[in-house]
Amino acid sequence: MWIEFDGMKIKEYLHQAGLSQSNPIYEPISQEGATKAFSYLRDIVEQPDLLSAEVMGNTYLFFASLIRSSKTARKIPKNDLLDFYIQSTVDFIENNYMNEITVEDMALHLNLNRSYFSKIFKSSTHKSPQEFLIQYRINKACELLRNTHTSITQIAHLVGYNNPFHFTRAFKNIMGIAPMEWRKRNQI
């Protein structure tokens, strides 16, 4: 059977199951494990009247069963919750950096207290959530400066800065030079 799927967490789940482009074939530890995993897929395919929440739930259950029953599954350390929080925050930033987001928004996304969230984020990344967000935005701005002819004002808006002067100041603080000068030195 050939299965195609896509999504933000797919890479992580396939890695946990020990599957990759070089090892794309799932081998179960037991037939029971495979039967359980694929029963969730069968429910999705054979019941077209499922609610979207039920489809998502069955999809997550499928991947959990796939990981548990795979001969090539990787052992995940028990201290995985902290990694989950950090990865979820990075995913949140990747999907929302162009919007006005705050540290409070990041903490709420994880249902954590803001100060606790800031503390665990900084202990793992050695940057505050705000510093990480700014660095991410500036990296995205560098990609746009290098690969496009988009104006500095437009780039500022594309990476989440409503005020081009605030963008220029943040860019100079991180990169050491103004965006226009950086573009002259680095544009392809």
Accessible surface in RSA format (square Angstrom, percent):
REM  Atomic radii and reference values for relative SASA: ProtOr
REM  Chains: A
REM  Algorithm: Lee & Richards
REM  Probe-radius: 1.40
REM  Slices: 20
REM RES _ NUM      All-atoms   Total-Side   Main-Chain    Non-polar    All polar
REM                ABS   REL    ABS   REL    ABS   REL    ABS   REL    ABS   REL
RES MET A   1   191.03  98.9  98.63  65.3  92.39 220.0 103.48  88.0  87.54 116.0
RES TRP A   2   212.82  85.4 185.08  89.6  27.74  65.1 173.01  92.2  39.81  64.6
RES ILE A   3    57.74  32.9  35.37  26.4  22.37  53.9  38.33  27.6  19.41  52.7
RES GLU A   4   156.03  89.6 124.79  94.4  31.25  74.4  45.16  87.3 110.88  90.5
RES PHE A   5    73.85  36.9  46.22  28.6  27.63  71.9  54.95  33.3  18.89  54.1
RES ASP A   6   137.55  96.4 108.40 107.9  29.16  68.9  34.89  82.1 102.67 102.4
RES GLY A   7    43.05  53.1   0.00   N/A  43.05  53.1  31.84  87.4  11.21  25.1
RES MET A   8   132.75  68.7  95.10  62.9  37.66  89.7  78.25  66.5  54.50  72.2
RES LYS A   9    41.93  20.5  39.67  24.3   2.26   5.4  38.74  34.9   3.19   3.4
RES ILE A  10    26.36  15.0  26.36  19.6   0.00   0.0  26.36  19.0   0.00   0.0
RES LYS A  11   177.57  86.6 171.04 104.9   6.53  15.5 117.02 105.3  60.55  64.5
RES GLU A  12    64.22  36.9  55.49  42.0   8.73  20.8  37.25  72.1  26.96  22.0
RES TYR A  13    38.23  17.8  38.23  21.7   0.00   0.0  22.62  17.0  15.60  19.2
RES LEU A  14    41.11  22.9  41.09  29.4   0.02   0.0  41.11  28.9   0.00   0.0
RES HIS A  15    99.08  54.1  96.60  67.1   2.48   6.3  61.28  63.2  37.80  44.0
RES GLN A  16    28.33  15.8  28.33  20.7   0.00   0.0   2.10   4.5  26.23  19.9
RES ALA A  17     0.00   0.0   0.00   0.0   0.00   0.0   0.00   0.0   0.00   0.0
RES GLY A  18     4.95   6.1   0.00   N/A   4.95   6.1   0.84   2.3   4.12   9.2
RES LEU A  19    19.80  11.0  15.08  10.8   4.72  11.9  15.11  10.6   4.69  12.6
RES SER A  20    51.98  43.9  37.35  49.8  14.63  33.7  44.29  94.3   7.69  10.8
RES GLN A  21   183.58 102.7 154.88 113.2  28.70  68.3  62.86 133.8 120.73  91.6
RES SER A  22   110.71  93.6  70.84  94.5  39.87  91.9  57.41 122.3  53.30  74.7
RES ASN A  23    54.27  37.4  52.84  51.1   1.42   3.4  21.47  51.7  32.80  31.7
RES PRO A  24    81.91  59.7  56.08  51.1  25.83  93.9  59.23  48.9  22.68 140.9
RES ILE A  25   122.47  69.7 117.40  87.5   5.07  12.2 120.12  86.5   2.35   6.4
RES TYR A  26    40.17  18.8  23.55  13.4  16.63  43.3  23.59  17.7  16.58  20.4
RES GLU A  27    90.10  51.7  88.89  67.3   1.20   2.9  20.57  39.8  69.53  56.8
RES PRO A  28    39.12  28.5  33.49  30.5   5.63  20.5  33.49  27.6   5.63  35.0
RES ILE A  29   114.86  65.4  91.65  68.3  23.21  55.9  92.09  66.3  22.77  61.8
RES SER A  30    52.93  44.7  44.06  58.8   8.87  20.4  41.20  87.7  11.74  16.4
RES GLN A  31   135.28  75.6 125.63  91.8   9.65  23.0  63.16 134.4  72.12  54.7
RES GLU A  32   143.45  82.4 133.51 101.0   9.93  23.6  52.56 101.7  90.89  74.2
RES GLY A  33    15.78  19.5   0.00   N/A  15.78  19.5  15.14  41.5   0.64   1.4
RES ALA A  34     8.69   8.0   8.42  13.0   0.27   0.6   8.69  12.2   0.00   0.0
RES THR A  35    70.59  50.2  65.20  66.1   5.40  12.9  59.92  80.5  10.67  16.1
RES LYS A  36   118.06  57.6 112.49  69.0   5.57  13.3  62.64  56.4  55.42  59.0
RES ALA A  37     0.00   0.0   0.00   0.0   0.00   0.0   0.00   0.0   0.00   0.0
RES PHE A  38    39.62  19.8  38.78  24.0   0.83   2.2  38.78  23.5   0.83   2.4
RES SER A  39    35.50  30.0  35.25  47.0   0.24   0.6  25.27  53.8  10.23  14.3
RES TYR A  40    38.92  18.2  38.92  22.1   0.00   0.0  17.97  13.5  20.96  25.8
RES LEU A  41    34.65  19.3  34.65  24.8   0.00   0.0  34.65  24.3   0.00   0.0
RES ARG A  42   113.39  47.6 107.66  54.9   5.72  13.6  40.27  55.0  73.11  44.3
RES ASP A  43    52.13  36.5  51.35  51.1   0.78   1.8   2.47   5.8  49.66  49.5
RES ILE A  44    38.51  21.9  30.37  22.6   8.14  19.6  30.37  21.9   8.14  22.1
RES VAL A  45   116.95  77.0  93.74  84.9  23.21  55.9  99.55  86.5  17.40  47.2
RES GLU A  46   115.09  66.1  88.11  66.7  26.99  64.3  38.46  74.4  76.63  62.6
RES GLN A  47    76.89  43.0  74.08  54.1   2.81   6.7  21.85  46.5  55.04  41.7
RES PRO A  48   126.22  92.0  89.31  81.4  36.91 134.2  99.08  81.8  27.15 168.7
RES ASP A  49   126.12  88.3  96.62  96.2  29.50  69.8  50.26 118.3  75.86  75.7
RES LEU A  50    36.56  20.4  18.01  12.9  18.55  46.6  19.16  13.5  17.41  46.8
RES LEU A  51   124.73  69.5 121.64  87.0   3.09   7.8 124.73  87.6   0.00   0.0
RES SER A  52    90.53  76.5  78.48 104.7  12.05  27.8  48.39 103.0  42.14  59.0
RES ALA A  53    73.00  67.1  60.26  93.0  12.74  29.0  64.46  90.8   8.53  22.6
RES GLU A  54    80.16  46.0  72.61  54.9   7.55  18.0  32.42  62.7  47.74  39.0
RES VAL A  55    51.39  33.8  51.39  46.5   0.00   0.0  51.39  44.7   0.00   0.0
RES MET A  56   112.65  58.3 110.41  73.1   2.24   5.3  80.92  68.8  31.73  42.0
RES GLY A  57    30.01  37.0   0.00   N/A  30.01  37.0  29.13  79.9   0.89   2.0
RES ASN A  58    23.25  16.0  22.71  21.9   0.54   1.3   0.00   0.0  23.25  22.5
RES THR A  59    48.71  34.6  48.71  49.4   0.00   0.0  40.59  54.5   8.12  12.3
RES TYR A  60   111.83  52.2 107.70  61.3   4.13  10.8  70.80  53.2  41.03  50.6
RES LEU A  61    86.12  48.0  85.48  61.2   0.64   1.6  85.70  60.2   0.41   1.1
RES PHE A  62     4.59   2.3   4.59   2.8   0.00   0.0   4.59   2.8   0.00   0.0
RES PHE A  63     6.20   3.1   6.20   3.8   0.00   0.0   6.20   3.8   0.00   0.0
RES ALA A  64    44.47  40.9  37.76  58.3   6.71  15.3  43.35  61.0   1.12   3.0
RES SER A  65    10.52   8.9   7.28   9.7   3.24   7.5   4.44   9.4   6.08   8.5
RES LEU A  66     5.68   3.2   5.68   4.1   0.00   0.0   5.68   4.0   0.00   0.0
RES ILE A  67    26.95  15.3  26.75  19.9   0.21   0.5  26.75  19.3   0.21   0.6
RES ARG A  68   194.36  81.6 170.13  86.7  24.23  57.7  60.28  82.4 134.09  81.3
RES SER A  69     9.33   7.9   5.84   7.8   3.49   8.0   9.33  19.9   0.00   0.0
RES SER A  70     2.04   1.7   0.09   0.1   1.95   4.5   0.00   0.0   2.04   2.9
RES LYS A  71   130.60  63.7  98.31  60.3  32.29  76.9  52.00  46.8  78.60  83.7
RES THR A  72    54.54  38.8  41.84  42.4  12.70  30.3  48.69  65.4   5.85   8.8
RES ALA A  73    37.63  34.6  16.94  26.1  20.69  47.1  16.94  23.8  20.69  54.8
RES ARG A  74   110.73  46.5  99.40  50.7  11.33  27.0  32.70  44.7  78.03  47.3
RES LYS A  75   196.82  96.0 173.79 106.6  23.03  54.8 119.10 107.2  77.71  82.8
RES ILE A  76    66.11  37.6  43.92  32.7  22.19  53.5  44.15  31.8  21.95  59.6
RES PRO A  77    87.71  63.9  73.28  66.8  14.43  52.5  85.58  70.7   2.13  13.3
RES LYS A  78   203.53  99.3 173.68 106.6  29.86  71.1 120.29 108.3  83.24  88.7
RES ASN A  79   106.63  73.5  95.76  92.5  10.87  26.2  35.58  85.6  71.05  68.7
RES ASP A  80    50.10  35.1  49.85  49.6   0.24   0.6  17.52  41.2  32.58  32.5
RES LEU A  81   108.79  60.6 103.75  74.2   5.04  12.7 106.64  74.9   2.15   5.8
RES LEU A  82    51.78  28.8  50.16  35.9   1.62   4.1  50.90  35.7   0.88   2.4
RES ASP A  83    80.92  56.7  77.04  76.7   3.88   9.2  23.84  56.1  57.08  56.9
RES PHE A  84    99.66  49.9  93.00  57.6   6.67  17.3  99.22  60.2   0.45   1.3
RES TYR A  85    33.79  15.8  33.78  19.2   0.00   0.0  11.25   8.5  22.53  27.8
RES ILE A  86    25.67  14.6  25.67  19.1   0.00   0.0  25.67  18.5   0.00   0.0
RES GLN A  87    78.17  43.7  77.10  56.3   1.07   2.6  23.22  49.4  54.95  41.7
RES SER A  88     8.72   7.4   7.01   9.4   1.71   3.9   5.31  11.3   3.41   4.8
RES THR A  89     0.52   0.4   0.00   0.0   0.52   1.2   0.52   0.7   0.00   0.0
RES VAL A  90    27.04  17.8  27.02  24.5   0.02   0.0  27.02  23.5   0.02   0.0
RES ASP A  91    19.53  13.7  19.07  19.0   0.45   1.1   6.75  15.9  12.77  12.7
RES PHE A  92    31.34  15.7  27.74  17.2   3.60   9.4  31.11  18.9   0.23   0.7
RES ILE A  93     0.15   0.1   0.15   0.1   0.00   0.0   0.15   0.1   0.00   0.0
RES GLU A  94    74.69  42.9  64.58  48.9  10.11  24.1  10.42  20.2  64.27  52.5
RES ASN A  95    71.94  49.6  55.12  53.3  16.82  40.5  20.42  49.2  51.51  49.8
RES ASN A  96    34.54  23.8  34.54  33.4   0.00   0.0   0.14   0.3  34.40  33.2
RES TYR A  97    33.65  15.7  33.65  19.1   0.00   0.0   4.81   3.6  28.84  35.5
RES MET A  98    76.45  39.6  63.22  41.8  13.23  31.5  57.29  48.7  19.16  25.4
RES ASN A  99    71.98  49.6  66.86  64.6   5.12  12.3  21.91  52.7  50.06  48.4
RES GLU A 100   133.56  76.7 107.21  81.1  26.35  62.7  46.19  89.4  87.36  71.3
RES ILE A 101    19.91  11.3   9.63   7.2  10.28  24.8   9.63   6.9  10.28  27.9
RES THR A 102    71.26  50.7  69.71  70.7   1.54   3.7  68.60  92.1   2.66   4.0
RES VAL A 103    10.02   6.6   8.60   7.8   1.42   3.4   8.60   7.5   1.42   3.9
RES GLU A 104    75.85  43.5  75.60  57.2   0.25   0.6  37.26  72.1  38.60  31.5
RES ASP A 105    49.34  34.6  45.36  45.1   3.98   9.4   9.86  23.2  39.49  39.4
RES MET A 106     0.67   0.3   0.00   0.0   0.66   1.6   0.30   0.3   0.37   0.5
RES ALA A 107     0.34   0.3   0.34   0.5   0.00   0.0   0.34   0.5   0.00   0.0
RES LEU A 108   107.92  60.1  99.00  70.8   8.92  22.4  99.31  69.7   8.62  23.2
RES HIS A 109    92.52  50.6  62.84  43.7  29.68  75.9  49.22  50.7  43.31  50.4
RES LEU A 110    19.51  10.9   4.72   3.4  14.79  37.2   8.91   6.3  10.60  28.5
RES ASN A 111   135.31  93.3 105.04 101.5  30.26  72.9  32.96  79.3 102.35  98.9
RES LEU A 112    29.86  16.6  18.40  13.2  11.47  28.8  22.35  15.7   7.51  20.2
RES ASN A 113    98.71  68.1  81.41  78.7  17.30  41.7  35.12  84.5  63.59  61.5
RES ARG A 114   119.40  50.1 115.14  58.7   4.25  10.1  29.72  40.6  89.68  54.3
RES SER A 115    80.63  68.1  71.19  95.0   9.45  21.8  51.94 110.6  28.69  40.2
RES TYR A 116   109.40  51.1 104.42  59.4   4.98  13.0  74.34  55.9  35.06  43.2
RES PHE A 117     0.37   0.2   0.37   0.2   0.00   0.0   0.37   0.2   0.00   0.0
RES SER A 118    28.76  24.3  27.23  36.3   1.53   3.5  24.61  52.4   4.15   5.8
RES LYS A 119   150.44  73.4 139.60  85.7  10.83  25.8  92.08  82.9  58.36  62.2
RES ILE A 120    17.47   9.9  17.13  12.8   0.34   0.8  17.47  12.6   0.00   0.0
RES PHE A 121     0.00   0.0   0.00   0.0   0.00   0.0   0.00   0.0   0.00   0.0
RES LYS A 122   101.90  49.7 100.66  61.8   1.25   3.0  60.20  54.2  41.70  44.4
RES SER A 123    74.46  62.9  46.61  62.2  27.85  64.2  48.29 102.8  26.17  36.7
RES SER A 124    45.59  38.5  14.01  18.7  31.58  72.8  17.35  36.9  28.24  39.6
RES THR A 125    36.14  25.7  15.36  15.6  20.78  49.5  21.59  29.0  14.55  22.0
RES HIS A 126   150.77  82.4 129.14  89.8  21.64  55.3  87.27  89.9  63.51  73.9
RES LYS A 127    72.88  35.6  72.88  44.7   0.00   0.0  49.84  44.9  23.04  24.5
RES SER A 128    28.55  24.1  28.50  38.0   0.04   0.1  24.56  52.3   3.99   5.6
RES PRO A 129     2.65   1.9   2.65   2.4   0.00   0.0   2.65   2.2   0.00   0.0
RES GLN A 130    74.59  41.7  74.59  54.5   0.00   0.0  38.85  82.7  35.74  27.1
RES GLU A 131    85.39  49.0  81.60  61.7   3.79   9.0  36.10  69.8  49.29  40.2
RES PHE A 132    44.95  22.5  44.36  27.5   0.59   1.5  44.36  26.9   0.59   1.7
RES LEU A 133     0.25   0.1   0.25   0.2   0.00   0.0   0.25   0.2   0.00   0.0
RES ILE A 134    44.62  25.4  44.62  33.2   0.00   0.0  44.62  32.1   0.00   0.0
RES GLN A 135    44.21  24.7  44.21  32.3   0.00   0.0  15.85  33.7  28.37  21.5
RES TYR A 136    38.74  18.1  36.88  21.0   1.87   4.9  29.55  22.2   9.19  11.3
RES ARG A 137    16.23   6.8  16.23   8.3   0.00   0.0   0.00   0.0  16.23   9.8
RES ILE A 138     0.00   0.0   0.00   0.0   0.00   0.0   0.00   0.0   0.00   0.0
RES ASN A 139    70.35  48.5  67.12  64.9   3.24   7.8  20.60  49.6  49.75  48.1
RES LYS A 140    53.93  26.3  53.55  32.9   0.38   0.9  13.13  11.8  40.81  43.5
RES ALA A 141     0.00   0.0   0.00   0.0   0.00   0.0   0.00   0.0   0.00   0.0
RES CYS A 142    10.64   8.0  10.64  11.9   0.00   0.0   8.49  21.5   2.15   2.3
RES GLU A 143    79.60  45.7  78.88  59.7   0.72   1.7  26.85  51.9  52.75  43.1
RES LEU A 144    45.82  25.5  45.45  32.5   0.36   0.9  45.82  32.2   0.00   0.0
RES LEU A 145     0.00   0.0   0.00   0.0   0.00   0.0   0.00   0.0   0.00   0.0
RES ARG A 146    78.27  32.9  77.89  39.7   0.38   0.9  13.06  17.8  65.22  39.5
RES ASN A 147    92.94  64.1  59.10  57.1  33.84  81.5  29.60  71.2  63.34  61.2
RES THR A 148    42.39  30.1  35.65  36.1   6.74  16.1  42.39  56.9   0.00   0.0
RES HIS A 149   161.69  88.4 134.45  93.5  27.24  69.7  91.48  94.3  70.21  81.7
RES THR A 150    33.66  23.9  25.02  25.4   8.64  20.6  14.00  18.8  19.66  29.7
RES SER A 151    51.69  43.7  42.35  56.5   9.35  21.5  46.04  98.0   5.65   7.9
RES ILE A 152    28.75  16.4  26.37  19.6   2.38   5.7  26.37  19.0   2.38   6.5
RES THR A 153    66.75  47.5  66.07  67.0   0.68   1.6  37.75  50.7  29.00  43.8
RES GLN A 154   101.57  56.8  99.57  72.8   2.00   4.8  29.94  63.7  71.62  54.3
RES ILE A 155     0.00   0.0   0.00   0.0   0.00   0.0   0.00   0.0   0.00   0.0
RES ALA A 156     0.00   0.0   0.00   0.0   0.00   0.0   0.00   0.0   0.00   0.0
RES HIS A 157    87.45  47.8  75.09  52.2  12.36  31.6  54.37  56.0  33.08  38.5
RES LEU A 158    90.73  50.5  83.78  59.9   6.95  17.5  86.46  60.7   4.27  11.5
RES VAL A 159     0.26   0.2   0.26   0.2   0.00   0.0   0.26   0.2   0.00   0.0
RES GLY A 160    10.27  12.7   0.00   N/A  10.27  12.7   2.82   7.7   7.45  16.7
RES TYR A 161    25.81  12.1  23.71  13.5   2.10   5.5  25.09  18.9   0.72   0.9
RES ASN A 162    95.18  65.6  78.38  75.7  16.81  40.5  31.54  75.9  63.64  61.5
RES ASN A 163    54.33  37.5  50.21  48.5   4.12   9.9  14.86  35.8  39.48  38.2
RES PRO A 164    36.91  26.9  36.65  33.4   0.26   0.9  36.88  30.5   0.03   0.2
RES PHE A 165   163.39  81.7 158.46  98.1   4.94  12.8 159.01  96.4   4.38  12.5
RES HIS A 166    88.65  48.5  87.01  60.5   1.64   4.2  49.26  50.8  39.39  45.8
RES PHE A 167     0.00   0.0   0.00   0.0   0.00   0.0   0.00   0.0   0.00   0.0
RES THR A 168    38.97  27.7  38.97  39.5   0.00   0.0  29.74  39.9   9.23  14.0
RES ARG A 169   141.34  59.3 138.04  70.4   3.30   7.8  58.97  80.6  82.37  49.9
RES ALA A 170    13.31  12.2   8.93  13.8   4.38  10.0  12.80  18.0   0.51   1.4
RES PHE A 171     0.00   0.0   0.00   0.0   0.00   0.0   0.00   0.0   0.00   0.0
RES LYS A 172   107.16  52.3 101.23  62.1   5.93  14.1  45.27  40.7  61.88  65.9
RES ASN A 173   118.82  81.9  83.92  81.1  34.90  84.0  25.59  61.6  93.23  90.1
RES ILE A 174    66.53  37.9  37.46  27.9  29.07  70.1  40.15  28.9  26.39  71.6
RES MET A 175    67.69  35.1  41.90  27.7  25.78  61.4  38.89  33.1  28.79  38.1
RES GLY A 176    59.87  73.8   0.00   N/A  59.87  73.8  31.80  87.3  28.07  62.9
RES ILE A 177    37.93  21.6  34.72  25.9   3.21   7.7  37.93  27.3   0.00   0.0
RES ALA A 178    29.98  27.6  27.84  43.0   2.14   4.9  27.84  39.2   2.14   5.7
RES PRO A 179     3.00   2.2   3.00   2.7   0.00   0.0   3.00   2.5   0.00   0.0
RES MET A 180    96.32  49.9  95.74  63.4   0.58   1.4  82.95  70.5  13.37  17.7
RES GLU A 181    63.41  36.4  61.87  46.8   1.54   3.7  21.25  41.1  42.15  34.4
RES TRP A 182    18.60   7.5  18.60   9.0   0.00   0.0  10.76   5.7   7.84  12.7
RES ARG A 183    24.35  10.2  24.35  12.4   0.00   0.0  12.79  17.5  11.56   7.0
RES LYS A 184   152.69  74.5 116.11  71.2  36.58  87.1  74.93  67.4  77.76  82.8
RES ARG A 185   157.41  66.1 119.22  60.8  38.20  90.9  48.46  66.2 108.95  66.0
RES ASN A 186    52.08  35.9  38.92  37.6  13.15  31.7   7.31  17.6  44.77  43.3
RES GLN A 187    63.21  35.3  34.80  25.4  28.41  67.6  11.25  23.9  51.97  39.4
RES ILE A 188   157.09  89.4 104.39  77.8  52.71 127.0 131.09  94.4  26.01  70.6
END  Absolute sums over single chains surface
CHAIN  1 A    12295.1      10429.7       1865.4       7066.5       5228.6
END  Absolute sums over all chains
TOTAL         12295.1      10429.7       1865.4       7066.5       5228.6
